[in-house]
Amino acid sequence: MLQWSDRSPQQWREFVNQEVCVTARDQQRFEGRVFTVDPVSASVVLVSFLEQEHPSVRLILGHAVSDVQIVRNGSDESERRMKSLFLPDRRQVLSAEELKSRRESLRLWLEKNRIPVTEDGDVLRVASVLTISAPYSTGDCSCANEIILARVQSLVESIPEAEHTSLS
C-alpha cells in the first residue's frame, strides 16, 4: 500500500473537497473535508462543519498521517462553503478608488502623528521597516520588529472616523 507521504500532488488533489477520515500514526482519527494538502509536507487541512456557525479547521502534519479514507464524496455546495471560510466577504471588497482613499487617509494620519511614511505603489512604507498593504487595516501591517508593528497597528486602529471609515 502506498504511504500518504509518498503520493504525488495529483493523487492528493483527488482528496480535495472529499469528506475523509484521517488516521494518524498514533491511531488517533480526524474527520472532515479536505480543503487542501500541502505538496511539500503532505500536511492535510481539514474543515469540519459540525457546528454550523463555527466550523473548525484542523491541520494534520504530513509526517503524522498514516492513512486517509474517503467517507463521502464532496459537492459543489461543500466546496463553496469551504472556500467562503478563507476568501474575503464580497461585501468587503473595495474599489480601486476606495482603496486609494484609504491609503491616502492612513498616510496623512501617520504623518500627522510624526511617523515617516512613503508610498511605494499600493504599499505604504513606514521608516523602511514596516509595510502596510491594501486594504490598509491593522492586519495588513507587516514588520519583523514586533514593537514597531504593535505601535503602528495601534495608530491604525486609532484613526478617527471623521478621517476615515474604520480601517481596523
Order of alpha helices (4+ residues) and beta strands (2+ residues): alpha-beta-beta-beta-beta-beta-alpha-alpha-beta-beta-beta-beta-alpha
